[in-house]
Amino acid sequence: MVYTAEMLEELNVLCLFNLATTQEGIKVHSSAAPEKIAATQRLFARGLVTQQDGGYLTGLGRDAAEHAQSLLTILTTETIET
């Protein structure tokens, strides 16, 4: 299985959340790229965010965002030669 373009966009949306606080959400405006709007709506349909246009992370959404952001950190860190 490989990541689809839709999955990658969902991962990108999850990476927008500030995991340092639960009091900060996001809002994907109607002027945003259609792919970002659709990804946010899919995350809402799966119960990862509280609103169709973003809102706050649910418990499951926070877990997913932590994993997405950790993966991004791993993939963007320079390789360590041994």
N, C-alpha and C positions, 0 to 999 in steps of 0.2 A: 504494500500500500504506500502511496506517496501523498504528500500534501497537495490538495487542489488549490486553485487560485482563491476559491471561497474560504477555505480553511486558513490560508495565509492572511487574508484580510481580517478574519475573525481574531487571529493571533495578534495582528497589528492593533486592533481595537483594544484587546485585553492589555496590551503593553502601554496604553495611554493612561491607565489608572495608576494613581499614586497609592502604593501599598503601605506607605508610612502612616496613613490615617484612614479610618472608616468614614470620616465626616466629609470626604471630598469625592464627588462623582464626576461624570462627564456628561456633556450634552452634544449630540451629533446634530448639527443644524440642517435644515432642509436644503441649504446651499452647499452642503458637503458633497464629496464625490458619491455618485450612486452606489459604488461598490462598498463604501464605508457605511452608508445608510442601510444597505441590505445586510451587511455583516452584523451590524448592531441589532437589527430586527431579528436575525437568526439567533443571536445570543439571548435576546429576550425570550424568544419562543422556547429555548432550551432551559430557561430558568437561571441564566447566569447573571443577568442584569435586571434591575427592577422596573425599567421603563423601555418602551420601544425605541426611544431616542437616546438611550444610555442609562442615565440615573446612577444608581449605586450598584456595587457588586453584591450578589447574594453570597451565602456561605460557599456554595459550589463555585460561583464565579470567582470568588477570592482565591480558592484553591487553584482554579484554572489560570488565573492571572499570575499567581506566584510561579507556577510551572512555566508559563509562557515567557515571563520576564527572566526567569533563571536560564531557560534555554537560550534566549537572546544574548544574555551575558556570556554564556559558555561559547556560543558561536562567534561572538565578536571579540573575544579575548585572544590576544596573540598566542600562537602556539609556543609551548615550552619545549625546547630541544633537550633531549636526554642523552 
